[in-house]
Amino acid sequence: MLIAFEGLDQSGKETQARTLAEHLRASGRRVEALSFPDYETPIGREIGEALAGHREFPPDVMQLLYIANRYEWKPRIVEWLAAGAVVVCDRYLASSIAYGEAQGLDPRWLRDIQKFLPQPDLTILLDIAPETAVQRKATNRDRYERDLALLSRVRESYHRQAAQDGWLRLDGERPREMVSGDVRNAIERRLSITNH
């Protein structure tokens, strides 16, 4: 099972992904956790340079880099899923669609070029207002995190995507314990269905 956490920066994705992975491991499941972008790979290092302002790439090239960064991990993800692991991702396919669409790229194109990646069984949107994202991280914001209008468009794209099957939209403004309770319940329900 592949579970992806999505949302604006500071929506709690990293915390909720880690909490879920710990919970599933404690219940005896094999869990593999990933966070995208992975800045340790060759492509990830390019992304890091661009976000820090040391490289100038147009939006389509940036999204191609993000997507290529996921393809770098594809063999491992396929292997883990085949071995019966639960793979938990902090950001995955929907991030490129949301951020790319917010910058004027075609969401269908962004979906198409990712169709050969393992698809998530469940995508969990932790929904927060752009203003909340800014309040939660006052310093060291990258170029995307400083742009409130962009973040509003990203959120709108996430809302459109979350209307599809395979999504769970949660209010990320609530205390983290409430959010993780909802996440746990949703995953337990899905896992019990797949086990029968």
Secondary structure, DSSP 8 states (H G I E B T S, - for coil): -EEEEE-STTSSHHHHHHHHHHHHHHTT--EEEEESS-TTSHHHHHHHHHHTTSS---HHHHHHHHHHHHHHHHHHHHHHHHTT-EEEEES-HHHHHHHHHHTT--HHHHHHTTTTS---SEEEEEE--HHHHHHH--SS--TTTT-HHHHHHHHHHHHHHHTSTTEEEEETTS-HHHHHHHHHHHHHHHHHHHH-
